[in-house]
Amino acid sequence: MADVQLDEISPFKPTKWQNTINKLVKAIVSIRFSQVAAFDTEGPETSEASGFIVDAKNGIILTNRHVACAGPFVGEAVCHDHEEVDVYPIYRDPVHDFGFLKFDPSKIKYMPVTQVELRPELAKVGLDIRVVGNDAGEKLSILAGSISRLDRNTPDYGDLTYNDFNTFYLQAASSTSGGSSGSPVIDIEGNAVALQAGGHTKAATDFFLPLDRIKRALHYIRRGEPVPRGDIQVQFTYRPFDEARRLGLRPETEEKLRGIFKDEIGMLVVETVLPEGPAHKKMEEGDILLTINGEYITKFVPFEEMMDSNVGKTIRIGIERGGEPMELDICVGNLHAITPDRYVEIGGSKLNEVSYQLARTYCVPCRGVYVAEPSGMFRLDGPDNGWIIKSVDDKPTPDLNTFIEVMKSLPDRERVPVVYYSIADAHTILVAVVQVERHWSSFRLAVRNDKTGLWDFTDMGEPISPRAIKPSTKRFIELDDSLGPAKDLIRCLVKVNFYMPCRLDGFPRSRKIGAGIIVDKERGFVIVSRSIVPFSMGDLTLTVADSTVIPAKVIYLHPTHNFTVVQYDPKHIGDTDVMSAPFSTETLLQGHKVTLVAHNHNQRPVCLTTVVTDVTCVTIPHNGTPRFRSINLDAITLDTPLAVQCSSGLLADSNGLVQGLWMSFLGERNPNGHDNEYHLGIHISTIKPVLDRLQKGVPVNLRSINAELTTVQMAQAGAMGLSNEWVRKIEEANPAKHQLFMIKRTEAGSESAQVLKELDLILAVNGKVVTRMYEMDVQYEAEELSLTILRQKKEITVKVKTDVMSGDGTSRVVFWAGAALHEPHKAVLQQSKTLPSRIYISARSKGSPSYMYGLVPTMWITHINSKQVETLDDFIMAVKDIADNTYVRVRCVSFDNVPIMLSVKMVNHYFPLVDMVKDPSVECGWSKKEVELA
């Protein structure tokens, strides 16, 4: 090899591709967007994508349909020089994966606004291309490839989601990933030859949408005209000639077509004909398309040109069916007319009319009311979602207008049958009884406005007041006499249904069912597990004797033990022979025989005799997201596997007297994403202090040292410095169990946190040795306790002031930017050592600014625009005067005490500032006020 002198090497020169891309990048934008509400095939979601400017003068960006969103859209575009502009959709195609966003070019001040020319005719097999966009969240990524196919059938992205059809896709190998959607596919001259649309997850294969129909749509949009789109509700697939021959293509027809189209290798074949569409009972699956209005057509572009230019007109279509040529006259429909542009919001659900997208996928008529967000009132029973409402209260609902009128006619809280079916299984008709919900959420119609980019809301009026409840007398089922006195206890059990309109206190569900135990039939008191009724905001109903459904209200939530006291009006059940649980004074111990009377997981009665295997202080593991868990409680376990199938019930002795309650306990979330539930019993003595006060009508002001305790055995205590003298005292105090209690954690902000420390061993309270958990209930009365503790092998006595334990739970919630804010609930105080503020983020909704900009549940908000905020009132005062559609700086502290500064955009149109306060004077128990904003 000859020697090369360094000074002879020519200086680096940019390639033509580099020059092209340098010019092009100024037209590429990164798009951050959210679909803020479920609509059609998509739920609320936040994501990133790409787009490129195709009209610099009018401020038009081309991107994908799934970016422009079929539903309500909020987003911004970030230019190459990191200037940010608001964008809104002005067009999204009914079928194909493209849409246009509008922006104000004058808002881009530091960079010339350039555009990319659309040149669909330049796309050729073998063309060297670059995909320039926001790949995998990167601001700018450039991926190389070559076009390998021009006639690929559209990719399938799955069921109940958006899928393109009736078009070819281009194929290349460029290995794009999430975020590259909407990127331009450019040639070396800087022309856009296709639009990035999707990719294969298991191969380096990418799919591009041709620009033919996009260029046509842009032409109309530039002129401010509607984009005509026609269709006969038929899906076609491109089939090569060999497959077409198997479907009956005549040899002479193939010869003629190959003569007209020299490079043609296939034809369009009918895949699906929608019932009740223009081509129904005329065209059939397997028909081979030959001509439209006498013109031979083998490709999608001329086919769609015929459709789009003949909206409302009758066209003559020539086909071959099994070797027989035929001609059909079919009227072309308006594609926009079968593309929903409105939805109704009611009872926490969102519903729109069935779209062409869904109808085509499942070959059903393009009509009906589709549940886009199956939650709240329309969280129906069934194997899947994709539900179509057939009737409500026995009134047919064939379309959205009729559905709205039917819902207007129903009183609030009315229980009505809903007949429905899955779009994937039209043969199976289902029915569910739902309760009309008009008091928690809005009943309004949202209509798309392409001039403003917003969806305009129209309120559907005030609800009809609930009907007065007529007293009703029903009979309980009778259990067999062989069950003894316990058989009558079935009259103590009621079914409980609790609907929660929003997720508070870290609770993971919006609806829970189970059983409750009547403990005072004269006053209507019922004990329910806190895993079923975790807080007071919600609709609570009781089913008595499997027949009568009546409302109830929460009157006390025990802060540490796993029970809630709810109350119904005894007048509502007439003379139904309900029974107050007859309490026993005998404490259950290990080895005692006991009869379990409960409802199993199918809500059917269970009654069997078993044995108490243990009574011990159980520690329920805490969850990563703080939520209620029972602490400091002696729990009962039974010797029967059937017990774990029962959520709630009674534990009775041989005389039918109730010694304990059987309950479900919410535990931690396991690695599979499911919530563990524990099934344990509690002694009647646990509920008596609360029940006695409620029955006397006095405030339930129980007191506590607000510390979580755990048991310590003697061997461990000895190693921690416990003397033999104290061991003897413990043995004498409790011959059955030799144990002490150790402070596991104290509650942040409590009086005890100032005095007690973690790992302190409690030896005595007010001079009495404590070895049983219920003995700590002495704290229910005293304002101050004298605790003898062992700390670091030293015995000391400390005075601890007790705190009043509130039974109200969370009593105020502020909704802002899609986040639910309230004061830290007890589980937060138990798991956190510090309180950065009294403003805790409990939940957030998908598609909201809180989700988009990083407000995460378990954070505290401490500052708004550098102003410190301590309370919810401080927060409301700080944000209410901030202008809409502007950013606010939010300083947060994570649960691990890491400070974070975020910027959150105000989107008041979809996410107003709402203040909800517990209010007994309001029928639902909560008053709601929308705060006026700037």
N, C-alpha and C positions, 0 to 999 in steps of 0.2 A: 504494500500500500504506500502510495506516495505521501510524503510529508505535506501537511497543510499548515500554512502560516495563518495565525489568528487574524492578522490584519487583512487577509484576503477574503475572510468570510463576509458575505454581503449582509448588510443590516436587515433586521426583521421587517417585513412588509405585511400589512394586514391583508388577509384574504378577502375575496369578494363576499363570502358569507359574513365575515366580521363587519364589513361596511354596511351590509344589508341590515344586520341585526342592530347595529348601533343607531341606525335611523328608525328602525321599527319599534324599539323598546319604549319610545315616548308615547306610542299609541296603546301599549299594553297596560292593563290595570289589574290590580289584585282586588277582589271583592270579598268583603266580610258581610254576611247577610244572615237573616233569620226569617223563617216562616213562623209567624208568631201564634198561629192557631192551626189546629188540625183541619185539613180540607181535602176532599176527594181521596187520592191515594196516599197522601203524605201527612205525617203527624207534625207537630211543632218541632222545629229543629234549628240548630245554629251551625254554620259551617263557613268554610272559605272556598273560594273558587277564583277563576280568571275570567277576563273579558277583554275585548279590544274595541277601540273607537273606530266606527265605520262612517261616522258623519261628524267631523270636527266642528262644523258651523252650527249645526242644530243640537250637538251634544248627545249623540246616540251611541250606545255601547251594545255590541253583540255578545251574547253569552248563551248558556244552555237554558232550556225551559225549566229544568229542575233547579236552576239557580234563580231565575226570574220568579219562580214559584207560582204554582197554580193558585195558592192561597195568599193571605195577607203577608206582605213583604216589608222588611225594614233592613236597610243596608247602606253601606258606603263603599266607594271605590278609592283605592290608594294608587296614585300615579307613580311613575318611575322615580320622580324626584321627591316622593313621599308627601306630596300634597294630598289632602283628603277632601273628597266632595261627596255630598249626599246623592244617592241615586234612587230612582223608583221605576217600577216596570210600566211600560206603555203598551207592550204586546208580548204575549206568550202564545206560541202556536198551539192549537187544540190537539195536534197529533205529534208533530215532529219536535225534536229536542233542541229548540232554539227559542230565544226571546230577546227583547230589546229593552235596555234600561236607559233612562233619560238623566242627564245631568246639566248643570249650568256651566258652559265653557268659560264664562267670565270669572268663575271662582278659582280657576287655575291661573295663577299669576306669575309663576316663576319658570314656566316651561311652555314652549310653543305647543299648542294642541294639534297633533297630526292624526291622520287616519290611515287605515289599511284598506286597500281596494279589494273587492270581492271578485275573484276570477275563477268561477267554477269550471270553465271549459279547459283550464290548464291542468286539471288533475288527470294524470296518466300513470299507468303501471310502470314502475321503475323510477318515477320522479323522486329525486333527492329532496327531502323535506326536513324542516325543523319545527318542533312544537315549542312555542315560547310562551311561558306562563308561570303561574303560581303552583309549583308541583310539591305535593306533600307538605304544604304550609310554608314553603320557602318563598321569599318575596319574588324572586325571578329565577327561573330555571329554563335551560335550553337543552332539549333532547333531540337527537338526530334519528333519522330513519328513512325508509324508502317505501313508497306506496306499493303494496303487493296485490291488492284486489280493488276493483271498482264496483263490484256487484255482489257484495256480501249481504245476506239477509240480516235483518236487524237483530242485535243481541237481546237475550232474554235476561232481565234483571230480577225475575222472581214474581211471586204472586202478590196481589194486593199492593202493588207499587207501580210506578210509572214505567211503561215500555213503549218504545217507538214502533211504528209499523208502516206499511205501504210506502216504503222508501228503500233504496239501496244505502248501504254504508260502505265507506272506504276502509281498507284494512292496511295496517303497517305494524312494524315492530319497533317501538320506541320506548317502551317500559315506563310510561307515565303512571302516576298514582294519584291519590286523593288530593284535590286542590287544583289539578290541571284542567278540570272541566271548564269549558268555555275558552280555552286557549286557541289562538289561530294556528292553523297548519299552513306554513308559508313555503314558497319556493325561493330560489336563490335571488330572484328579483324583488322579493319583498311583497309579493302578492299572496293574499289568502286564497288557498285552493280548497280548504275544508275547515270544519269546526270540530275540535276535540270533544268527544261525547262520552266515551267510556273505555274500559279496558278489561282484560282478562286477568283474574287474580292469580292464576296458576301458570301463566305464560307471559312472555314479553310481547303480547299482542294488544294493539289499540284499535279503537273503532272511531272513525271520523264521519261526521254528517256532511253530505254534499251541500254546496252553497246555492244550488239552482233556485229552490223555493225561498231561501233566505233572501237572496238578491231581489226576487220579485216582491216579497213582503216589504223590504226596505224602501222600494220604489213607492209603494202606496203610503207608507208612514211618512216619508219625506214630504209628500203632498198633503199630509193631514187627512187622508182618506181611510176608511175602513178597509181591511185586507179581506177580499172575497175568498172564502174557503168552502168548497163544495165536497160532498161525499154521498155515496149510496149505501153506507154502512155495510161494506164488504171488505174483509181483509184479504189481500192477495199475497202470494209468496212466489218468488222467482224459482222456477224449476228448469233444469237443463233439458235439452230435447229428448234424451234417452228416458227420463222420467215422464215427460209429457207423452211420449209414445205409449208408455204403459197405461196412461190415463185415457188413451183413445185418440191421440193426435193422428190425423190422416197423413199418409206419406206425401200426397200432393200438396197439402197445406204446408208441411215442413219444407218441401222443395221450394214453394213459392216464397216463404218467409226468408229462407237462406239466400234466395236470389235478390230480394229487396234489401235485406240487411246482411251485408257480406260477412261481418264479424260476429253476427249474432249466434249465441249458443244455447239460448233458452227462451222461455215464455213466462207470462204471468198467469198463475193458476189460483182459483178461488180457494182460500183456506177456511174462511168463516163467513157465514151470512147471518146477520143479526135478525132475530125474530122481530116482526112488526116494522122493520126498516123498509126503505124504498125498494130494495131488491128481494125482499122476502117473498117466497113462493114463486119467484121468477128465476133467480140464479141459484145454483146448488154448489156444494163443496165438490171440488174436482173439475169444475168447468174451466176450460182453457180460454183465456181472453184472446180474441183475434182483432176486432175492430171496434172503434167508437166513432159513430157518425161517418162510417165508411173509410176511416183512416186506420191502417194497420198500426198496432201498438204492442211493443214487447218490453218497454222500459217504464219505470215509474214516473219519470219526469214528464213525458208526453201524456201519460195517463192522468197525472194530477193537473196538468194544464187543462185538459178537457173538463175535469171536475170543477176546477176553480173558475173557469170561464163560462160555465153553464148552470150556475146556482139558480134554482127555481125553474129550470127548463127541463124538458124531456129529451133524452138522448137515446140513440139507437145503438145497442151494444151487440156485436157479433161474437158468438162463442162456439166452441165445439164441445159437445157433451157425449162421451163414449163413442166418438167417431161420427157423430151426427151434427152437422152445422145448424145453428139456430140464430135468430135475431130477436132481441128483446127491447121493448121500450120502457125506460126507467126514468123517473123524475129525480133530478139531483137535489138533494137536501142541503140546507145551510149548516155547515159544520159548527159554526159558533152557537147555533140554537141548541145543540145537544152537548155543549160544553158549559158546565155550571159556572156561574159568576156571582153566586150568592150563597150564603149559608145562614142557618138559624141557630141561635145559641139559647139553650133552655136547660135548666136543672143541672148545670155542669157538663152538659153534652153539647156536641156540635154536629149538625146534620145538614147535608146538601142533597141535591137530586143526583141520581145515578148518572155518572159520566159515560161518555163514549169509551173512555179508557177502560173502565171496569166492565162495562157491558160487552165490549169486544173480547176481553180476556176470558170471560165465562159464558159467552154466547147467550146472553139474556137480553130482553128488551131494554132499550135505553130509556128507562123511566123508573120512577120509584123514589122513595126517601131513604137515603143511605146514611148510616151512623158513622160519621167520619172520626168522631172521638167517642168511643164507647166507655164513658165514665159517668159518674153521678147518677142521675135519674135513669139513663139508658145504658147502664152497665148491666147488660142482659146476661142471662144464663145461656151457656152453650159451649160447644167444643172450640169455637174460635170467634174472631170478630168478622167484619165484613157483612154486617147485618143490614137487611132492608126491612123497614117497618111497613107492615101490611095494613094494620088497623090499630087504633087506640080507642079504648072504651067501646069496642064493637063498631066504631065508625071508620070506614075505609079511608086510607091516606095515600091516594095514588100519586100525589105530587106535593111539592113543598107548600104551595099556597093552601091546599086543603088541610095539610098537617097543621099549619099555623092556626087556621080557623078552629080546628078541633081542639087544639091545646088552649086556645083562648076561652073555650066554652067550659073548661074543667076547673072546678074550685081547687084552690091550693090545698095540699095535703090529701087530696082525694086518692084512694087506692083504685086503680083501674087496670084492666087486662090489656096487655100489648101483644099483638100477634105479629110474628116476624119470622124471617128465615135467613139463612146464610146465602150470600150471593154465589157461593161455591156449591151449594146443595139446595136448589130450589124445590126439591121434592119433599123435604122435611119441614113441616110447618111447626113452629114452636110458640109457646105462650108463656108470658111472665106477668105477674102482678107487680106493678110499680106504684110508688107514691109520688104524686105530682109535687114538684119542688119549685115554688115561685118566690121563696123568701130569702134564700141565701144568694142566689146568682141571678143574673139578668135574663130576661126573655126579650131578645132583640134580633132583628134581621140585619145582616151585614151584606152590602152590595158593593161590588168592585167598581172603583172609579179610576179609569185609566188617565184622566186628565190630572188628577192630584196624586195618583199612586196609592191612595189610601182606600180603605173599605169603609163606606159610610154606614153608620149604625142608625137604625130606626127602632125605637122602643115599641114593643107590642102591647103596651097598656098595662094598667094595674091588674093584679090578680083578683079573681073572685074569692071572697072570704071563705075560709073553710066551713063546711057544713057542721052544724051542731051534732055532737056525738049522742046517738040515742042509746040509752042503757040496754044491755042485752044479757040475758041469762043463758048460760050454756052449761053442759054437764061434762065433767072430766071422764076420761076413760077409767075403767076399773081393772086393777091388777088382780091376779089370782090370790085366793085366800091362803094358799100355801106359803106366801111370802110373809105372813104374820102381820103384826101391827105396822110394819114399815110400808105396807102397800098403800096406806092412806097418805103417805108423804108425797105422793105424786101430785097432790093438790097444792103443795107448796111451790112447785116448779112452774116457771113461765119461760117462754122463749123470748129471747132478746135480739133485736136488730138495731144496730147503731150505724147511721150514715154520717160521715164526717166530710163537710164541704171543702175543707182544706187540711193539709197535713201540718199539725202542730206538734211541738214537744218531741220531735224526732220520731213520731209514730209512723210505721211504714205502710199502713193500710188506709183506705178510704171507707171501707165497710167491714163490719164484723158482726158475726152472729154467734149466739151461744145460749146459755140458760142463766136464769136468775132465781133466787130463793126468796119467797115472800116471808118476811120476818115480823110484819105487823099489818094484818089485813085491814084493820080499822083505819089506819093512817095511810095505807098503801105503800109501805116501805119495802123495798126489794134490794137484796145484796147481789151485786154483780162483780165479776172479776175486772180488774183494771186492764187486763189484756183484751177485754171486749169493749169497755167504756173507759178510755184513757184520759179524756178531758171532757169539758162541758159543751163545746161548740159542736152541734150536730143535731140530727133528728133521731130521737130514741122512741122505739115502739116496743110494746110487749104483746105477745100472743098468749092469751089465757085460754086454757082448755082446748088448745089447738084450733080455736074457732074465732074468738073475739080479739081483734087487733086494736089496741088503745095507745094513746101517746103517754109518754112519761118524761120526767125531767130529772136532771142530775142535781142532787142537793148536797152531796159531800163526797170528796175524793180523798181517800186516806193518803197522806204524803209518802208513807214508807211501807205500809202493809198493802197487800194486793187486793183491795176491795173498794168498790164505789157503792154509795147508797143512792138509789134512785126512787122516785115516788110517782105513783099513778093516782088518779082520782077514783076512789072505790065506787062512786056512783056510776061509772062507765060500765061496770061489769054486772050491774043489776044484782040478782040474787045468786049468781054463780058461787058454788060452794068451795071457794078458795080457803086455804088453811094457813094460819101463821105457824111457822116452824116451831114445834114445842121443844124448848131447850132443856138439856140435861145439865145438872150441876157437877156431874162426874167428869174428871179430866181423862182424856184418852191417853193410854200408855202403851208401850211396846208389848205385843202379845195379846192385846184385847181383841175380842171378836167384834166386828162392826158390820153393819149393812150399808152398802153403797146404793143410793137412789139417785140416778142422774140421767142426763140426756147424752147419748153417744154422738159421734161425728155426723150421723145421719138425722140428728134431732129426734131420735126414737128413745123411749124410756128404757132404762136398764135398772134392774134391781137384783143384787146378789149379796151373799154373806161372805166376808173375807176376814183377814187378820191384819192388824197394824204391825208392819215389819219394823218400823223405827219412828222415833220422834226426835228430830235433831234440827239444829240451826243450819239451814241450807244457804249457801252463798250462790246466788244467781250471777253468772258471769256478766260483766258490763259490756256494752256494745261500743264499737268505735264511734258511732254517732250517738251521743247521750240520749237516752229515752228512759221512761219509767222502768224501774225494776224494784222488786220487793227486797227489803233489807231488814235485818234484826228481827227475824221471825222464826219461831219453832214450826217446822213443817212436818206433816204426817205422810208416810209412805205406806202403800198397801200391797198385799201379796196377791195381786191379780193383774195380768197383762191388759185386761179389759179397761182398767182404770185410765190408762194413757189415751184411750179413745174418747174419754168423756171430758168435756170442757168445764162443766159446772154441775154440782149436785150436793147431796147431803150425806153425812156419815151418822148413822143412828144406832142406838143400842137395841137390845132384844125387845124392849118395851115401846119402841117407836119414838124415843126421845132423841133429839138431835144433839150430838156431841161435837160435831165439827162440820165444816164446809169443804167441799171438794172443788178445786179451781184450777184453771190454766194460768200459767205464769209466762209472760213474754221474756225470752232470753236473748242471747246474742245472735247475730247473723253469722251463719257458717260460711266456709269458703265457696260453697256452691251458690251463694246468694239467697238461700232460704233462711227464714227466721226460726230458730229453735224455740220450741215451747215445752215447758215443764208442767207436769200435772201433779199437784200436791194438795194436801189437806191442811186446813188451819183450824185451831181450836175456837170454839164459840166465845171463849174469854177474850179473844183478839178483837171481836167486833162489839162486845158489850159496852165498853166505855163510850164509844161513839153512839151506839143505838140508844143507850139510856138517856143521853143528853138530848138526842133528837126527839125521843118520846116525851120528854119533859118540856120540850120547846125552849131549851136554853142553848146559848151559843156553844159550839163544840170547840172550845179553846184549849185543846190538848197541848202539852208542852213537851219539849224534847231537848236533849243535848246536841242533836244534829250531828251525830257521829255514826259511822258504820262500824259494826262490831263483827268480829270473827272468833270462833272458838279456838282455844289453846288447850292441849292436853298436858297432863302433869309432867311428863318427861321433858317436853319443850319448855314449859314454865320453869322447871328446875334449872335448866341450862341458862335461862334468862335471869336467874338469881332468886327464885322463889324459895323461901325457907321451909324447913320441915314442919314448923309450927303452922304455917299457912296451909300446907298440904293437909294436915290433920283437920283443920277447920273446914276445908273444902270437902273432905271425906265425910265429915259429920253432917254438913249442910245438905249434901246430895249423895246418898249412898248409891244411887242408880247410875249417876254420871259424874265422874271427877273431871271437871273442866272449869276454865276461866274464860273471860272475854277480853280480847285485845282490840285496841283502837286501830282499825284498818285505814280509815281516812276520816277527816273532819270536813264539814261543809264550809265552802268558801263564804266568808262574811258572817259566819255565825259566832255567837258568844263563846261556844266551846272551842272554836279554832284559836281563840286568844290564849286558852289555858292548856288544853289537852294537846298531846303530840301523838303522831303515828307511832305504833308499837308499844304504847302505854298499856300495861296490864291492869284491868280494873279488879281490885280485890274486894272492895266493899262499897256500898252506897248508903250514906247516912248511918254508918256503923254496922250494916247488915251484909254478911257475905253473899255475893251474887253468883250463882252457878246455873241459873235457868234464865232464858231470854225474857220470859214474861215478868220476871222479877225486876227488870229494868223499867217496867211500866209505872213504877213509883214516880217516875219523872212526869207522868201525865198531869200531876197536880202542882208540884213544887216549883216555885220561881227560882230556887237556888238549891243545889245539891252539894253535899260534902262527899267527895270521892277519895277513897284510899287507893292509890295506884302504885305500881312498881315500874319505875322508869330507870333504865340503865343500872339495874341491880340495887336501886335505892328505893325504899318505901317512903312515900310522901303522901300528904293529904292536901287536896286543893278544893277550893270553892268554885263551882261552875254555875253560872247563870243559864237558865234554860230559855229557849225561844218558843214562841207560840207557833204551832204547826198549822198553817192555813189549809183549809179543805176546799178552797175555791179552784185551785189549779191556775192555769194561765187565764187571765181575765181581760187582756187587751192585746190586740194584734194590729199592727200597721202594715199595710201592703204597699210596697213601693218598688217600681222598676221590675215587677214580677217576683219580688222576694217577700216572704212573710217574716216580719220582725216582731219580737216580743221580748219581755224581760227574761233573763235566763231561768229556765224551769229547774226544778229540784235536782233532776239527774245531772244537769250541767254543774250545778253547785257542788254536787257530790264528787264529780270527776275532775273538777278544775280547782287549782290552788289559788288562782287570782281571778279578779273580775275587772277586765280592762274598761268595761262600761256596762250599762244596763240595757244595751241594744244588741240583741242576739239574733243572728240570722238562723231561722229555724227551717226554712224551705225555700225553694225557688221553682219557677215554672220553666219548662223547656221553651226555647224560642224567645225568651224575654231578655231585656237588657242585662238583668242580673246574671243570667246564664251566659250571655254573649261576652260580657266583660269581666267575668271571673269572681263575682260574689258567690261564695261557697257556704252552704249550711255549716254551722259550728263556728263561723267567724263572728267577731264582735266589730261593730262600727264605732269608731272613736272620734273621727273628725270629718266634717263636710267642708270642703274648700278651706282647709286649714283652721276652721272653727271647731273647737272641741264640743262634742255632744255627749252628754252623760245619760240622758233619759229619752224616752220616746217623744215627749213634748219638745225637748231640745231639737230632736231630729226633724220633727214636722216643721218647726219654725225655720230650720236651716235650709230645707229643700223646697218649701212651698213657693218661694219667690224666684226660683231659678227658671230661666226661660226654657220653653219647650224646644226640643231638638238641639239642645246644647249639651256639652259635657260638664259633669260635675266630678270634682276630685273627692274620692272616698278613701279615707285612711282606715284600714282594718287591722285587726290582730287575729291571727289564726288561733286555733285551739291550743296549739303548742307554743303560744306567745311569740310568734314571729310577726313583726309589723309588715304590712303590705300596703302600698299605695296603688289605687286603681282609678281609672277614669271611666265613668258610666254615662251613657247618653240618655237623656230624658226622652221618653217616648210616651207622652201623656195620652195620646189618642187611644192606644191599646192598653196602656198600663197606668191608670190614674192613681193618685195618692188616696188611699182609703184607710179610715180609722174605724176599727170595730172594737166595741167595749161591751163587756158583759152587763146586761141590763134586765133585771127580773120583770120590769114593767112591759117589755116587749114579748110578744107571743113566742118567738123562737128563742128568747133569752139573750139576744145580742142586738145592740143597736149599731147601725152602719151609717157612716157619714163620709161622703166624698169631699175631700179638702179642695177648695178652690186654689188653682195654681196660676202662676204668671202667664 
